[in-house]
Amino acid sequence: MCEYYILVRSVTYAQKAAYVLGSRGIRNRVIRRPHGISVGGCGYAVRVAAGAGVDPIGLSSLLINSGAPDFRIFGTRDGVNFIELHNGY
């Protein structure tokens, strides 16, 4: 996977997740949910480029251990086709 998208319900949750990841040295960016991901209730995402030891299991562990609310992780190679890799709901 080239990029991971962590979907959350609000911009506040996205900012909190971004802070947790950034404090661990993981570069990320808060964005609106990509149109290619059609799920209800998730309006914002944190985009993380794959590489440098970043994987969905590690991301999930960091977020769960920090007390992050419900989230879902999707991966994509082309920015158009997404596959769900983790469901934290």
C-alpha positions as a Python dict, from the first residue, in 0.01 Angstrom:
ca = {
    (1, 'M'): (0, 0, 0),
    (2, 'C'): (120, 349, -75),
    (3, 'E'): (-109, 543, 158),
    (4, 'Y'): (-325, 475, 459),
    (5, 'Y'): (-638, 671, 546),
    (6, 'I'): (-761, 672, 905),
    (7, 'L'): (-1129, 767, 895),
    (8, 'V'): (-1294, 933, 1194),
    (9, 'R'): (-1626, 1106, 1259),
    (10, 'S'): (-1514, 1464, 1310),
    (11, 'V'): (-1234, 1706, 1240),
    (12, 'T'): (-1161, 1716, 1615),
    (13, 'Y'): (-1101, 1340, 1624),
    (14, 'A'): (-886, 1368, 1312),
    (15, 'Q'): (-676, 1640, 1473),
    (16, 'K'): (-630, 1431, 1788),
    (17, 'A'): (-524, 1127, 1584),
    (18, 'A'): (-286, 1343, 1380),
    (19, 'Y'): (-131, 1476, 1699),
    (20, 'V'): (-79, 1125, 1840),
    (21, 'L'): (85, 1007, 1518),
    (22, 'G'): (291, 1323, 1478),
    (23, 'S'): (424, 1295, 1833),
    (24, 'R'): (560, 951, 1733),
    (25, 'G'): (734, 1096, 1427),
    (26, 'I'): (474, 974, 1177),
    (27, 'R'): (408, 1236, 912),
    (28, 'N'): (39, 1281, 838),
    (29, 'R'): (-221, 1523, 711),
    (30, 'V'): (-585, 1585, 808),
    (31, 'I'): (-817, 1586, 505),
    (32, 'R'): (-1184, 1546, 417),
    (33, 'R'): (-1289, 1188, 349),
    (34, 'P'): (-1189, 1083, -4),
    (35, 'H'): (-1487, 1030, -237),
    (36, 'G'): (-1361, 681, -319),
    (37, 'I'): (-1440, 565, 32),
    (38, 'S'): (-1816, 534, 68),
    (39, 'V'): (-1891, 474, 434),
    (40, 'G'): (-2144, 651, 650),
    (41, 'G'): (-2056, 861, 950),
    (42, 'C'): (-1694, 932, 862),
    (43, 'G'): (-1631, 1284, 741),
    (44, 'Y'): (-1258, 1331, 794),
    (45, 'A'): (-944, 1129, 751),
    (46, 'V'): (-580, 1136, 848),
    (47, 'R'): (-362, 1048, 548),
    (48, 'V'): (-37, 865, 622),
    (49, 'A'): (216, 761, 358),
    (50, 'A'): (325, 400, 391),
    (51, 'G'): (689, 328, 456),
    (52, 'A'): (944, 390, 727),
    (53, 'G'): (792, 115, 940),
    (54, 'V'): (434, 243, 918),
    (55, 'D'): (171, -28, 887),
    (56, 'P'): (-200, -57, 973),
    (57, 'I'): (-137, -272, 1280),
    (58, 'G'): (110, -22, 1422),
    (59, 'L'): (-118, 271, 1346),
    (60, 'S'): (-412, 93, 1505),
    (61, 'S'): (-212, 7, 1818),
    (62, 'L'): (-94, 366, 1862),
    (63, 'L'): (-446, 502, 1828),
    (64, 'I'): (-609, 243, 2054),
    (65, 'N'): (-342, 290, 2325),
    (66, 'S'): (-394, 667, 2312),
    (67, 'G'): (-767, 624, 2375),
    (68, 'A'): (-873, 735, 2027),
    (69, 'P'): (-1244, 701, 1953),
    (70, 'D'): (-1381, 480, 1678),
    (71, 'F'): (-1184, 478, 1355),
    (72, 'R'): (-1135, 276, 1037),
    (73, 'I'): (-817, 234, 836),
    (74, 'F'): (-820, 205, 457),
    (75, 'G'): (-530, 154, 221),
    (76, 'T'): (-478, 250, -142),
    (77, 'R'): (-211, 221, -406),
    (78, 'D'): (-363, 458, -659),
    (79, 'G'): (-579, 699, -457),
    (80, 'V'): (-894, 566, -627),
    (81, 'N'): (-943, 206, -515),
    (82, 'F'): (-954, 160, -138),
    (83, 'I'): (-951, -153, 77),
    (84, 'E'): (-1048, -161, 443),
    (85, 'L'): (-760, -286, 656),
    (86, 'H'): (-892, -229, 1008),
    (87, 'N'): (-1229, -153, 1162),
    (88, 'G'): (-1196, 4, 1507),
    (89, 'Y'): (-1573, 49, 1553),
}
